[in-house]
Amino acid sequence: MPNQAVASVRAAEERAWPFAHWVLDDVLPPSVCAALLAWDPGADAHGGDTGGRRDARNGRRVFVTPETRRVPGLDRLARMFDAVEAREAISARCGARLAGTALRLELCLDTDGFWLEPHTDIGAKKLTLLIALSTDAGAAEWGTDLMTADGKPAARASGAFNSGLMFVPGDESWHGFVRRPIQGLRRSLIVNFVSSEWRALGELAFGSAC
């Protein structure tokens, strides 16, 4: 079966400002989208104002793990990104060094009041891909804000359903989410490949170190 994520990565549009990033369309196949839309871990997993940091909700965050991969669509999601073909396509497109990395998939369910302070991803993350999965009216405006080093918004990724923003974390990859109304549920998937420095093994899609 063709790997839709691979095709989306290969066709991604490169943009340089305010740091190198790639814009993707139609990242996930319908069966995977359906599984992610149907997955409701409960109201406790929904988060509004977290003080600008996702780690403020540690213990209530939601990951694709060996247990949740019992759902066929979630298993397909994990295997699709962990495939050698996907890793090679990502590396070829953006230069990410994925050898020896493990796959981390986080489902985010943000509600009104949510915001993220300007930040760069920690060094253990070798690739970040953010996929928008919101279906509410106005969701196209709920994309990630790309920022300059002084924390000023410079561009905004699309929040359109099944679109993606991909970048290699580094000193210049400042991003966040400027507080704005969320009338509904901002659902998104964070795809990371992480190095052996990553210690939260329970967050990994295949439940093991690199």
Secondary structure, DSSP 8 states (H G I E B T S, - for coil): ---HHHHHHHT-EEE-SSS-EEEESS-S-HHHHHHHHH----GGG-BS--TT-GGGGTTS-EE--TTGGGSHHHHHHHHHHHSHHHHHHHHHHH----TT-EEEEEEEEE-TT--EEEE---TTEEEEEEEE---STTGGG---EEE-TTS-EEEE----TT-EEEE---TT--EEE------S-EEEEEEEEE-TT---GGGBTTSS--
